Amino acid sequence: MQTLEKILDDIMALESDEKILISDILNKRRIEEERQQIAFLAKDSIQEYHAGKYKALSAEEGLEVLQLVISN
């Protein structure tokens, strides 16, 4: 397996437009990975909601919960 330093050295040896292309590809893949993680978490949350693990909250209660999450 290549080391990170070796990979970076190989990238730095490329032409400028190839470096930009690699950067764009990595960004798009990172974004897609994050989207997949969000989708997984959303699906999991929906299943838990339908299983009755969550109760409905008023707007005020919801804001209180969000405030707790943000402060931690």
Backbone hydrogen bonds, N-H to C=O, Kabsch-Sander energy under -0.5 kcal/mol:
donor,donor_aa,acceptor,acceptor_aa,energy
7,I,3,T,-2.3
8,L,4,L,-2.7
9,D,5,E,-2.4
10,D,6,K,-2.5
11,I,7,I,-2.4
12,M,8,L,-2.6
13,A,9,D,-1.0
14,L,11,I,-1.8
19,K,15,E,-2.0
20,I,16,S,-2.1
21,L,17,D,-2.0
22,I,18,E,-2.4
23,S,19,K,-2.4
24,D,20,I,-2.6
25,I,21,L,-2.6
26,L,22,I,-2.7
27,N,23,S,-2.3
28,K,24,D,-2.5
29,R,25,I,-2.5
30,R,26,L,-2.4
31,I,27,N,-2.5
32,E,28,K,-2.4
33,E,29,R,-2.3
34,E,30,R,-2.2
35,R,31,I,-2.4
36,Q,32,E,-2.4
37,Q,33,E,-2.0
38,I,34,E,-2.5
39,A,35,R,-2.7
40,F,36,Q,-2.3
41,L,37,Q,-2.5
42,A,38,I,-2.6
43,K,39,A,-2.6
44,D,40,F,-2.6
45,S,41,L,-2.5
46,I,42,A,-2.5
47,Q,43,K,-2.3
48,E,44,D,-2.2
49,Y,45,S,-2.4
50,H,46,I,-2.6
51,A,47,Q,-1.6
52,G,49,Y,-1.6
53,K,48,E,-2.6
62,G,58,S,-2.7
63,L,59,A,-2.3
64,E,60,E,-2.0
65,V,61,E,-2.3
66,L,62,G,-2.5
67,Q,63,L,-2.4
68,L,64,E,-2.0
69,V,65,V,-2.3
70,I,66,L,-2.7
71,S,67,Q,-2.2
72,N,68,L,-1.1
